[in-house]
């Protein structure tokens, strides 16, 4: 298990907060009866923001694994592949 360094998670947290705001906006749009195309466009933006945050977390975790485990030879590639595929 890899613990992510809190000091490196700032940009990820910011991205997630923006996605949270975008998602709140999508809910408002639905409540207001806005156009379907506008809602789907905003929902797609939320999805991309979440994907990018997920990939940033995985990349940080991978970097941490490589630094702590002594290199790529000791990396659990199946676990990392599973993480990447969970976002696919």
N, C-alpha and C positions, 0 to 999 in steps of 0.2 A: 504494500500500500504506500502511496506517495502522498505526502502532505505538501500542499502548495504553499509557497512562501507568501504570506499576506501582503508584504510590500510590493510584490510583483502582480498582484491581482487588481490593483487600482484601475487600470484601463478596462479590464473585464467587468468590474463592478459598474463602472461608468456606462459601458455599453449595455449592460443588463438594465440599468436604471432608465436609460433612453428607451429600451424595448418595452419596459414596464409602462412608461408614459405613452408610447405608441399604442400599446394594447388598450390602455384606458381610453385613448382616442377612438379606437375601433369600436369599443363598447358604446361610447357616446354617439358615434355615427349610426350605429344600429338603433339605439334608442330614439334618435332624431329622424329615423326613416330615410337616411341618406341613400344615394344611388349605389347599387350593387357593385358596379365597377370601381367606384371610389373606395368602398369598404375592402374589396378584395385586394386592391393595390396597396392599401395600408397594411392589411394582414400579411401580404407578401413581404413588405418591409420589416415587419416584426419577425417573421420567420427567418429572414436573412440575418437580422441582428442577433437572434438567438444562435443560429448556426455559427456565425463568426465568433461569438463568445465561447461557444463549445469548443471550436477548433483552437482558440487561443488558450483555453484551459488545458486541452490535450497537449498542445505544443509546450506549454510551460511545464506540465507534468513530465513530458518526454525529456526535456532538457534536465529537469531535476533528477530523473531516473538515471540518465547517462552520467551525470556528475557524481551521484551518490554510489551507484553500483560499480563504478570503475570502467564504464565503457559499454559499447554496443554488444559485446559478447555475453554480458550478464542480463541484458534487457529481455523481459518477458514479451516477446513479439506477438504472441497470441492474445495476450491481454490488451496490448496497444492496438492491434488490429480490431479487436472487439469494440474498443472505445471509438475508433474512427468510424466503424460501420454503424454504430448506434446513432450517428449523426447523418448517415446517408439516407 
